[in-house]
């Protein structure tokens, strides 16, 4: 790791105690923190964290949360940009092993009982999915049991967000080319005899179809290496 990466982890090690206190004060176990509107010192520490991260790993963003077991979690997300996935993995490889903290590269799969995005909210157990393959990736229809909004960007945004949440950041980028929310009746009329499955099963379904390699997986895109700063 270059000098910029060393300085980043050295600075973060010194800030972890106040960061953990601020995080636990404003975030319940199992939840992610708002880095801009959080309580107490969290926004100011998080702002400096994001600024320092942009120097050593441009294109990555920090996500802070508290695990259900009470551990503080710092995840480096690439915002779905596959060419920066390796950058996140490179950074986490040099993370310190500290009690009470976890450091992760890219958002992990998550299956919330209720999901809200793009102004919409659905219980996971009310949603199903259908997919078709296009150029070795899937186009996913997220199917709901009530009339879907007429606004196409809203339906696309919600579907992409919930599928990404369920698959995790890397698998979503690898497996999915597009996603759209449809009401079940409209889909069935357009796809007579089509077969759907509970949306909660999309992750194991896609891993079985596309395969999953053990250990660290590198993107096919040219990786962006840690920036050397003198």
Secondary structure, DSSP 8 states (H G I E B T S, - for coil): --HHHHHHHHHHHHHHHHHHHHHHHH--TTEE--TTT-STTHHHHHHHHHHHHHHHSTT-EEEEEE-TTS-EEEEEE-TT-GGGHHHHHHHHHT----TTEEEEES------SEEEETTEEEEGGG-EEEEEEETTEEEEEEEESS---S-HHHHHHHHHHHHHHHH-HHHHHHHEEEEEEEEHHHHHHHSTT---EEGGGHHHHHHHHH---SS----SS---------
